[in-house]
Amino acid sequence: MLNSSNNFFAAAPARVCLFGDHQDYLELPVIASAINKFIRVTGTKNKTKKIHFNLLDLNDIVEIDIDDISSKPRKGDHLRFVLYTLNKLGCNIDSGMNIKVSSDIYINAGISSSSALIVCLVDFFIKSFGFPKKVDRKLIAEIAYRCEVLEQKGSGGRMDQYTIAFSNTIFLDTKLNGSFELLDVPFDNLIIANSGVKKSTDLVLSKLKNEAISVISKIKKIDKSFDVKNVSQSQLASYNNSLSKRSLEILFATVQNYKITIDAYNELKKEKPCLDFLIKKLNDHHQILKNNLKITVPKIDNMILQSIRAGALGAKVIGSGGGGSILVITEKNTEKNVIESLFKSGSTQVDKVKILKN
């Protein structure tokens, strides 16, 4: 958004994955929602060659010379990678800026603070300097994916960038680049809670991705007809003597999480989706993430247990795992008790949230 004062603005939301965690990097579908927690970027151009970032929530200042943006940054330097990628794609960043960044998104906690920052900055700099192609939300999502994953050799898929760029609930077919469908989800009383346990997103994603790809590769050597999307229970049982216990856990998780995601998608396509059915599927999904993929930690397990005891209908870990946050579904009359239980079980941040609809 540009006005007569030469002020520029962009915002991007956090996201939660409802169904399909640890599936998008295997080119399997996911269902994820944007929620009403935001990162906001405002700025004006200056007459220097310096882009001055004031990161308000981190109490930090970063300064980047525009003459340096053609040099590839170090992995994890998202500010520079956005500038580097946009420059490669033909965005003519030809002056400095004074920029303020603020956010109420939990940082490093499983609700995509990094992806929201990248999507927001891509949008912001395109608004500020223009772009040689027609720009829409899909292009912003693809540029953000390139910044975060392709250029930095990350392990994730497109779920975060697309969910955030479209600010909605999406069913994303990750095998078909950019193929998605907007969905309406009947979850009204949602809570997110941050465990405060810091996680290493890329390490967790990389480990599980490599394990899953290795297992699928082993099976295809045994059975060339194997297809995650069309495997039968008897077919799964036939691999018991050929795979280790851990490989069987990974295989079961991959197959069952795909089935849960498709079951949820089919239910959401109905005129009146059954809330109880969807909550059961969400709880089933969490149990697989916990017991098979083993991405939870004791504190998160206790937070979920206590929230259920306090009256929550369902709960699941969100994000890559190894720490981070949980998503809780409640009824209106149990919200207060659930929130109290989450703080008592050690949650560092707890918020009621809403799923965005564009």
C-alpha positions in Angstrom: 0.0 0.0 0.0 1.5 3.3 -1.1 0.2 6.8 -0.1 1.2 10.3 -0.8 3.6 10.3 2.1 5.6 7.6 0.4 4.7 5.2 3.3 4.6 1.5 2.6 2.9 -1.2 4.6 2.5 -5.0 4.6 1.2 -7.6 7.1 1.1 -11.4 7.2 -0.5 -13.8 9.6 0.7 -16.9 11.6 -0.5 -20.3 10.5 -1.5 -23.6 12.2 -1.5 -27.0 10.5 -4.7 -28.8 11.2 -4.0 -32.0 9.2 -0.9 -33.3 7.4 2.1 -32.3 9.6 5.3 -33.7 8.2 3.5 -34.5 4.9 4.2 -31.6 2.6 7.9 -32.3 2.1 6.8 -35.8 0.9 4.6 -34.2 -1.7 1.5 -35.3 0.2 -1.5 -32.9 0.9 -2.0 -30.7 4.0 -4.8 -28.7 5.5 -3.6 -25.5 7.2 -5.2 -22.3 8.5 -4.0 -18.7 8.9 -4.9 -17.2 12.3 -5.3 -13.7 13.6 -1.8 -13.1 14.9 0.3 -10.9 12.6 3.7 -9.5 11.7 3.6 -5.9 10.3 6.2 -4.0 8.3 6.1 -0.3 7.7 8.6 1.9 6.0 9.7 4.8 3.9 12.4 5.3 1.3 15.4 7.3 2.3 18.1 9.0 0.2 20.9 6.6 1.2 21.9 3.1 0.1 21.2 1.7 3.5 18.1 -0.4 4.4 17.6 0.2 8.1 15.5 -2.5 9.9 14.2 -1.7 13.4 13.1 -5.0 14.8 10.9 -3.7 17.6 10.0 -6.9 19.4 13.6 -8.1 19.4 15.0 -4.7 20.4 17.5 -5.1 17.5 18.7 -3.0 14.6 19.9 -4.4 11.3 21.4 -2.4 8.5 22.0 -3.7 4.9 23.7 -1.9 2.1 21.8 -2.3 -1.2 25.1 -2.7 -3.0 25.6 -6.0 -1.1 22.2 -7.7 -1.8 23.6 -9.6 -4.9 25.9 -11.6 -2.6 24.4 -14.8 -1.2 23.8 -14.5 2.6 24.4 -17.1 5.3 21.6 -19.6 5.8 19.0 -18.3 8.3 19.5 -14.6 7.5 16.0 -14.2 6.3 16.2 -10.4 5.9 19.1 -10.6 3.5 17.7 -13.7 1.7 14.5 -11.8 0.8 16.5 -9.0 -0.7 18.9 -11.4 -2.4 16.1 -13.4 -4.0 14.0 -10.5 -5.1 17.1 -8.9 -6.7 17.8 -12.2 -8.6 14.2 -12.1 -9.8 14.5 -8.6 -11.2 13.0 -6.4 -8.4 15.0 -3.2 -8.7 15.8 -2.2 -5.1 17.5 1.0 -5.9 17.3 3.0 -2.6 17.6 2.7 1.1 14.6 2.5 3.4 13.8 3.0 7.1 11.7 0.0 8.1 10.0 -1.0 11.4 9.0 -4.6 12.0 6.6 -5.6 14.8 4.8 -8.8 15.5 2.6 -10.7 18.0 3.4 -14.1 16.5 5.2 -16.4 18.9 8.8 -16.7 17.8 10.3 -20.2 17.1 7.2 -21.8 18.4 5.6 -23.7 15.6 3.2 -21.1 14.1 5.5 -20.0 11.3 7.0 -16.7 12.5 9.9 -17.1 10.0 7.6 -17.8 7.1 5.3 -14.9 8.0 8.3 -12.6 8.1 9.4 -13.7 4.7 6.0 -13.5 3.1 5.5 -10.1 4.6 8.8 -8.7 3.4 8.4 -10.1 -0.1 5.0 -8.3 -0.3 6.5 -5.2 1.3 9.5 -4.8 -1.0 7.4 -5.6 -4.1 5.0 -2.8 -3.1 7.9 -0.5 -2.5 9.9 -1.1 -5.6 7.7 -2.9 -8.1 8.2 -6.2 -9.9 8.7 -7.2 -13.5 5.8 -9.7 -13.5 2.1 -9.4 -12.6 1.9 -10.0 -8.9 -0.7 -12.1 -7.1 -0.8 -14.0 -3.9 0.4 -17.2 -5.5 3.5 -15.5 -6.9 4.2 -14.0 -3.4 3.9 -17.5 -1.9 6.3 -19.0 -4.5 8.9 -16.2 -4.0 8.7 -16.7 -0.3 9.1 -20.5 -0.7 12.1 -19.8 -2.9 13.6 -17.5 -0.3 13.1 -19.8 2.6 13.5 -23.3 1.2 15.1 -23.4 -2.2 17.7 -20.7 -1.8 18.6 -21.8 1.8 18.3 -25.5 1.0 15.7 -25.9 3.7 13.7 -29.1 4.4 10.1 -27.8 4.4 7.4 -27.7 1.8 5.0 -25.0 0.6 2.4 -25.2 3.3 3.5 -22.2 5.4 4.1 -19.8 2.5 0.8 -20.6 0.7 -1.4 -20.6 3.9 0.1 -17.2 5.0 0.0 -15.6 1.5 -3.7 -16.5 1.1 -4.6 -15.8 4.7 -7.2 -18.5 4.7 -7.7 -22.3 5.3 -6.2 -24.2 2.4 -6.1 -27.8 1.1 -2.7 -27.8 -0.6 -1.7 -30.6 -3.0 2.0 -30.3 -2.6 2.7 -32.8 -5.4 1.2 -30.3 -7.9 3.1 -27.0 -7.4 0.7 -24.3 -6.4 -2.4 -26.5 -6.5 -4.7 -25.5 -3.6 -8.3 -25.2 -2.6 -9.8 -22.8 -0.1 -11.9 -24.4 2.7 -14.3 -23.3 5.4 -13.4 -24.9 8.8 -16.1 -25.1 11.6 -13.6 -24.6 14.4 -14.8 -21.5 16.4 -13.2 -21.7 19.9 -9.5 -22.1 19.4 -6.6 -21.6 21.7 -2.9 -21.7 21.0 -0.4 -22.2 23.8 3.4 -21.8 23.6 5.4 -24.4 25.7 8.4 -22.1 25.8 10.5 -25.1 24.7 12.8 -23.9 21.9 13.1 -26.1 18.9 15.4 -26.5 15.9 12.9 -26.5 13.1 15.2 -27.4 10.2 17.0 -30.1 12.1 13.7 -31.8 13.1 12.3 -31.5 9.6 15.5 -32.7 7.9 15.8 -35.7 10.2 12.2 -36.9 9.7 12.2 -36.1 6.0 15.3 -38.1 5.4 13.9 -41.0 7.5 10.6 -41.0 5.6 12.3 -40.8 2.2 14.7 -43.6 3.1 11.8 -45.9 4.3 9.8 -45.3 1.1 12.9 -45.9 -1.0 13.5 -49.3 0.8 9.9 -50.4 0.3 9.9 -49.5 -3.4 12.9 -51.8 -3.8 10.9 -54.6 -2.3 7.6 -53.7 -3.9 7.6 -51.5 -7.0 3.8 -51.1 -6.8 3.9 -49.3 -3.4 2.0 -46.1 -3.3 1.4 -44.2 0.0 -2.0 -43.1 -1.3 -3.3 -46.5 -2.2 -1.7 -49.0 0.2 -3.8 -51.7 1.9 -3.5 -53.0 5.4 -2.4 -56.4 4.2 0.2 -54.7 2.0 1.5 -52.8 5.0 1.7 -56.0 7.1 3.8 -57.7 4.4 6.6 -55.3 5.1 6.9 -56.3 8.8 9.9 -58.6 8.3 11.7 -56.3 5.9 11.8 -53.1 8.0 13.1 -52.1 11.4 10.8 -51.1 14.2 11.6 -47.4 13.6 11.0 -47.7 9.8 7.6 -49.4 10.4 6.7 -46.5 12.7 7.6 -43.9 10.1 5.7 -45.9 7.4 2.6 -46.2 9.5 2.7 -42.5 10.4 3.1 -41.5 6.7 0.2 -43.7 5.5 -2.2 -42.9 8.3 -1.6 -39.2 8.3 -2.3 -39.1 4.6 -5.5 -41.0 5.2 -6.5 -38.7 8.1 -5.9 -35.6 5.9 -8.0 -37.0 3.1 -10.8 -38.0 5.5 -10.8 -34.5 6.9 -10.8 -32.9 3.5 -13.8 -35.0 2.3 -15.7 -34.1 5.5 -14.9 -30.4 5.0 -16.3 -30.5 1.5 -19.7 -31.5 2.8 -22.4 -28.9 3.2 -22.5 -29.4 6.9 -19.2 -31.0 8.1 -19.4 -33.0 11.3 -17.5 -31.2 14.0 -17.1 -34.3 16.2 -15.7 -36.3 13.3 -13.1 -33.5 12.5 -12.1 -33.2 16.1 -11.6 -37.0 16.4 -9.4 -36.9 13.2 -7.4 -34.0 14.7 -6.8 -36.0 17.9 -5.9 -39.1 15.9 -3.4 -37.1 14.0 -1.8 -35.8 17.2 -1.4 -39.4 18.5 0.5 -40.4 15.4 2.7 -37.3 15.7 3.4 -38.2 19.3 3.7 -42.0 19.3 5.0 -42.7 15.8 6.9 -39.6 14.7 7.8 -38.8 18.3 7.9 -35.0 17.8 6.4 -34.0 21.2 8.3 -33.4 24.4 7.0 -34.1 28.0 5.9 -30.5 28.6 3.7 -30.5 25.5 2.3 -33.9 26.4 1.3 -32.6 29.8 -0.1 -29.3 28.4 -2.4 -31.4 26.2 -3.4 -33.8 28.9 -4.3 -31.0 31.3 -6.3 -29.1 28.7 -8.3 -32.3 27.9 -9.0 -32.8 31.6 -10.1 -29.2 31.8 -12.7 -29.7 29.2 -11.0 -29.3 25.8 -12.5 -31.2 22.9 -9.3 -31.8 21.1 -5.6 -30.7 21.0 -2.5 -31.3 18.9 1.1 -30.2 18.6 1.7 -27.7 15.8 4.8 -27.1 13.8 7.8 -29.3 13.3 7.9 -30.5 16.9 10.6 -30.9 19.4 9.1 -28.0 21.3 6.9 -25.1 20.2 3.1 -24.8 20.6 -0.1 -26.6 20.7 -3.6 -26.0 19.2 -6.6 -26.6 21.5 -10.3 -26.8 20.5 -12.8 -26.0 23.2 -16.4 -25.1 23.8 -17.2 -21.6 24.8 -18.1 -22.6 28.4 -14.8 -24.4 29.0 -12.5 -21.8 27.5 -11.6 -20.2 30.8 -10.8 -23.5 32.6 -8.7 -24.7 29.6 -6.7 -21.5 29.6 -6.1 -21.7 33.3 -4.9 -25.3 32.9 -2.5 -24.3 30.2 -0.8 -21.7 32.3 -0.7 -24.0 35.3 1.0 -26.7 33.1 3.8 -24.2 32.2 2.7 -22.5 29.0 4.6 -19.3 28.5 2.0 -17.7 26.2 -1.7 -18.6 25.7 -4.1 -16.8 23.4 -7.6 -17.3 22.0 -7.4 -17.1 18.2 -9.6 -17.1 15.2 -9.1 -18.7 11.8 -8.9 -16.1 9.1 -11.1 -16.1 6.0 -9.0 -14.0 3.6 
